[in-house]
């Protein structure tokens, strides 16, 4: 039985910048790129058309926002600044390690996370040492949960079918999308994280 887990808000609790545009501007400044005076407006504006369900990498958006104001910045600098802006402290949530251990006893395990910042989930995983080797992010596969293609992507990596997935997450609107591909959702608002091991064990007989 393959099990996938949402990351932020499910396995870990993470700080988020109160003003993302300012955090990105500060990170750019430390790398020699000055954001324009109306940066907050530029950051909030859409600059590219994104298909429904698709993920736009945040560094691409930041680069387009800078370009819209006549600021040219190296792509690697923008990528590093974007990651630095959002790489905040994270803590493992109570019950996360036990839930992962229980899932590993029943089959392959992966993280499936909506995240537009390349490398952010992997960086956070390294910090908390949750020992999850398989990570699929929306920025990596190109699709955001609840789009069926996000669940198909992680199923493909796990060499299984989407309908075999059990997905654990905190957001019924996104994580519940696994049910649209025939899988099973465990939503933390209904099942506390500490109860996930028992829920997985019970689900094996369903």
PyMOL commands that set and color helices and strands:
alter all, ss='L'
color gray80, all
select helices_A, chain A and resi 20-29+39-44+58-68+75-86+96-104+120-128+138-141+148-157+162-164+175-181+193-203
alter helices_A, ss='H'
color red, helices_A
select strands_A, chain A and resi 3-5+12-14+90-92+109-113+135-137+166-169+184-187
alter strands_A, ss='S'
color yellow, strands_A
deselect
rebuild
show_as cartoon
